[in-house]
Structure formats: structure tokens, C-alpha cells
């Protein structure tokens, strides 16, 4: 399993929530509540790779 980078907004720990019925993976910050959904990226490592991508 890929280790997830912390929240880009507050540095908090991220929880990954799989929603196979909706064909999506959601990443939620446990500290500030920020969330991101990746539709069509329900299979690993695609969703985690997308979460860990950061602008330079």
C-alpha cells in the first residue's frame, strides 16, 4: 500500500475512503476536513498516486 502524503492545506493525516458503488475513492483530512474525490480511479495505485501528486 502506498503511503499517503499529508493534507496540503494543514498537514493533517489523511483517511482514504473507498466507494466502489460510486466508482470513486475519497481522501479526507482528519484535521481540517478537506476532501478530494477521484472519480474513475477506484483501483490502486491510481488513486493514491493522484493524491500524492503535488505542483512544483
Phi and psi in radians as a Rosetta constraint file:
Dihedral C 1 N 2 CA 2 C 2 CIRCULARHARMONIC -1.315 0.35
Dihedral N 2 CA 2 C 2 N 3 CIRCULARHARMONIC 2.334 0.35
Dihedral C 2 N 3 CA 3 C 3 CIRCULARHARMONIC -1.301 0.35
Dihedral N 3 CA 3 C 3 N 4 CIRCULARHARMONIC 2.320 0.35
Dihedral C 3 N 4 CA 4 C 4 CIRCULARHARMONIC -1.520 0.35
Dihedral N 4 CA 4 C 4 N 5 CIRCULARHARMONIC 2.422 0.35
Dihedral C 4 N 5 CA 5 C 5 CIRCULARHARMONIC -1.216 0.35
Dihedral N 5 CA 5 C 5 N 6 CIRCULARHARMONIC 2.718 0.35
Dihedral C 5 N 6 CA 6 C 6 CIRCULARHARMONIC -1.211 0.35
Dihedral N 6 CA 6 C 6 N 7 CIRCULARHARMONIC 2.980 0.35
Dihedral C 6 N 7 CA 7 C 7 CIRCULARHARMONIC -0.999 0.35
Dihedral N 7 CA 7 C 7 N 8 CIRCULARHARMONIC 2.296 0.35
Dihedral C 7 N 8 CA 8 C 8 CIRCULARHARMONIC -1.281 0.35
Dihedral N 8 CA 8 C 8 N 9 CIRCULARHARMONIC -0.193 0.35
Dihedral C 8 N 9 CA 9 C 9 CIRCULARHARMONIC -1.646 0.35
Dihedral N 9 CA 9 C 9 N 10 CIRCULARHARMONIC -0.733 0.35
Dihedral C 9 N 10 CA 10 C 10 CIRCULARHARMONIC -2.225 0.35
Dihedral N 10 CA 10 C 10 N 11 CIRCULARHARMONIC -0.167 0.35
Dihedral C 10 N 11 CA 11 C 11 CIRCULARHARMONIC 1.465 0.35
Dihedral N 11 CA 11 C 11 N 12 CIRCULARHARMONIC 0.145 0.35
Dihedral C 11 N 12 CA 12 C 12 CIRCULARHARMONIC -1.264 0.35
Dihedral N 12 CA 12 C 12 N 13 CIRCULARHARMONIC 2.943 0.35
Dihedral C 12 N 13 CA 13 C 13 CIRCULARHARMONIC -1.310 0.35
Dihedral N 13 CA 13 C 13 N 14 CIRCULARHARMONIC 2.456 0.35
Dihedral C 13 N 14 CA 14 C 14 CIRCULARHARMONIC -1.799 0.35
Dihedral N 14 CA 14 C 14 N 15 CIRCULARHARMONIC 2.404 0.35
Dihedral C 14 N 15 CA 15 C 15 CIRCULARHARMONIC -1.932 0.35
Dihedral N 15 CA 15 C 15 N 16 CIRCULARHARMONIC 2.262 0.35
Dihedral C 15 N 16 CA 16 C 16 CIRCULARHARMONIC -1.670 0.35
Dihedral N 16 CA 16 C 16 N 17 CIRCULARHARMONIC 2.246 0.35
Dihedral C 16 N 17 CA 17 C 17 CIRCULARHARMONIC -2.084 0.35
Dihedral N 17 CA 17 C 17 N 18 CIRCULARHARMONIC 2.062 0.35
Dihedral C 17 N 18 CA 18 C 18 CIRCULARHARMONIC -1.513 0.35
Dihedral N 18 CA 18 C 18 N 19 CIRCULARHARMONIC 2.353 0.35
Dihedral C 18 N 19 CA 19 C 19 CIRCULARHARMONIC -2.285 0.35
Dihedral N 19 CA 19 C 19 N 20 CIRCULARHARMONIC 1.316 0.35
Dihedral C 19 N 20 CA 20 C 20 CIRCULARHARMONIC -1.087 0.35
Dihedral N 20 CA 20 C 20 N 21 CIRCULARHARMONIC -0.501 0.35
Dihedral C 20 N 21 CA 21 C 21 CIRCULARHARMONIC -1.153 0.35
Dihedral N 21 CA 21 C 21 N 22 CIRCULARHARMONIC -0.474 0.35
Dihedral C 21 N 22 CA 22 C 22 CIRCULARHARMONIC -1.764 0.35
Dihedral N 22 CA 22 C 22 N 23 CIRCULARHARMONIC 0.055 0.35
Dihedral C 22 N 23 CA 23 C 23 CIRCULARHARMONIC 1.026 0.35
Dihedral N 23 CA 23 C 23 N 24 CIRCULARHARMONIC 0.763 0.35
Dihedral C 23 N 24 CA 24 C 24 CIRCULARHARMONIC -2.577 0.35
Dihedral N 24 CA 24 C 24 N 25 CIRCULARHARMONIC 2.821 0.35
Dihedral C 24 N 25 CA 25 C 25 CIRCULARHARMONIC -2.183 0.35
Dihedral N 25 CA 25 C 25 N 26 CIRCULARHARMONIC 2.380 0.35
Dihedral C 25 N 26 CA 26 C 26 CIRCULARHARMONIC -2.079 0.35
Dihedral N 26 CA 26 C 26 N 27 CIRCULARHARMONIC 2.410 0.35
Dihedral C 26 N 27 CA 27 C 27 CIRCULARHARMONIC -1.995 0.35
Dihedral N 27 CA 27 C 27 N 28 CIRCULARHARMONIC 2.189 0.35
Dihedral C 27 N 28 CA 28 C 28 CIRCULARHARMONIC -2.189 0.35
Dihedral N 28 CA 28 C 28 N 29 CIRCULARHARMONIC 2.305 0.35
Dihedral C 28 N 29 CA 29 C 29 CIRCULARHARMONIC -1.396 0.35
Dihedral N 29 CA 29 C 29 N 30 CIRCULARHARMONIC 2.233 0.35
Dihedral C 29 N 30 CA 30 C 30 CIRCULARHARMONIC -1.316 0.35
Dihedral N 30 CA 30 C 30 N 31 CIRCULARHARMONIC -0.277 0.35
Dihedral C 30 N 31 CA 31 C 31 CIRCULARHARMONIC -1.628 0.35
Dihedral N 31 CA 31 C 31 N 32 CIRCULARHARMONIC -0.934 0.35
Dihedral C 31 N 32 CA 32 C 32 CIRCULARHARMONIC -1.862 0.35
Dihedral N 32 CA 32 C 32 N 33 CIRCULARHARMONIC -0.178 0.35
Dihedral C 32 N 33 CA 33 C 33 CIRCULARHARMONIC 1.482 0.35
Dihedral N 33 CA 33 C 33 N 34 CIRCULARHARMONIC 0.039 0.35
Dihedral C 33 N 34 CA 34 C 34 CIRCULARHARMONIC -1.049 0.35
Dihedral N 34 CA 34 C 34 N 35 CIRCULARHARMONIC 2.511 0.35
Dihedral C 34 N 35 CA 35 C 35 CIRCULARHARMONIC -2.447 0.35
Dihedral N 35 CA 35 C 35 N 36 CIRCULARHARMONIC 2.668 0.35
Dihedral C 35 N 36 CA 36 C 36 CIRCULARHARMONIC -2.429 0.35
Dihedral N 36 CA 36 C 36 N 37 CIRCULARHARMONIC 2.355 0.35
Dihedral C 36 N 37 CA 37 C 37 CIRCULARHARMONIC -1.961 0.35
Dihedral N 37 CA 37 C 37 N 38 CIRCULARHARMONIC 2.429 0.35
Dihedral C 37 N 38 CA 38 C 38 CIRCULARHARMONIC -2.039 0.35
Dihedral N 38 CA 38 C 38 N 39 CIRCULARHARMONIC 1.714 0.35
Dihedral C 38 N 39 CA 39 C 39 CIRCULARHARMONIC -1.319 0.35
Dihedral N 39 CA 39 C 39 N 40 CIRCULARHARMONIC 2.387 0.35
Dihedral C 39 N 40 CA 40 C 40 CIRCULARHARMONIC 1.368 0.35
Dihedral N 40 CA 40 C 40 N 41 CIRCULARHARMONIC 0.113 0.35
Dihedral C 40 N 41 CA 41 C 41 CIRCULARHARMONIC -2.034 0.35
Dihedral N 41 CA 41 C 41 N 42 CIRCULARHARMONIC 0.745 0.35
Dihedral C 41 N 42 CA 42 C 42 CIRCULARHARMONIC -1.295 0.35
Dihedral N 42 CA 42 C 42 N 43 CIRCULARHARMONIC -0.230 0.35
Dihedral C 42 N 43 CA 43 C 43 CIRCULARHARMONIC -1.841 0.35
Dihedral N 43 CA 43 C 43 N 44 CIRCULARHARMONIC 2.391 0.35
Dihedral C 43 N 44 CA 44 C 44 CIRCULARHARMONIC -1.334 0.35
Dihedral N 44 CA 44 C 44 N 45 CIRCULARHARMONIC 2.653 0.35
Dihedral C 44 N 45 CA 45 C 45 CIRCULARHARMONIC -1.609 0.35
Dihedral N 45 CA 45 C 45 N 46 CIRCULARHARMONIC 0.210 0.35
Dihedral C 45 N 46 CA 46 C 46 CIRCULARHARMONIC -1.009 0.35
Dihedral N 46 CA 46 C 46 N 47 CIRCULARHARMONIC -0.810 0.35
Dihedral C 46 N 47 CA 47 C 47 CIRCULARHARMONIC -1.188 0.35
Dihedral N 47 CA 47 C 47 N 48 CIRCULARHARMONIC -0.804 0.35
Dihedral C 47 N 48 CA 48 C 48 CIRCULARHARMONIC -1.136 0.35
Dihedral N 48 CA 48 C 48 N 49 CIRCULARHARMONIC -0.659 0.35
Dihedral C 48 N 49 CA 49 C 49 CIRCULARHARMONIC -1.086 0.35
Dihedral N 49 CA 49 C 49 N 50 CIRCULARHARMONIC -0.733 0.35
Dihedral C 49 N 50 CA 50 C 50 CIRCULARHARMONIC -1.124 0.35
Dihedral N 50 CA 50 C 50 N 51 CIRCULARHARMONIC -0.710 0.35
Dihedral C 50 N 51 CA 51 C 51 CIRCULARHARMONIC -1.098 0.35
Dihedral N 51 CA 51 C 51 N 52 CIRCULARHARMONIC -0.752 0.35
Dihedral C 51 N 52 CA 52 C 52 CIRCULARHARMONIC -1.308 0.35
Dihedral N 52 CA 52 C 52 N 53 CIRCULARHARMONIC -0.184 0.35
Dihedral C 52 N 53 CA 53 C 53 CIRCULARHARMONIC -1.237 0.35
Dihedral N 53 CA 53 C 53 N 54 CIRCULARHARMONIC 2.344 0.35
Dihedral C 53 N 54 CA 54 C 54 CIRCULARHARMONIC -2.317 0.35
Dihedral N 54 CA 54 C 54 N 55 CIRCULARHARMONIC 2.566 0.35
Dihedral C 54 N 55 CA 55 C 55 CIRCULARHARMONIC -1.193 0.35
Dihedral N 55 CA 55 C 55 N 56 CIRCULARHARMONIC 2.579 0.35
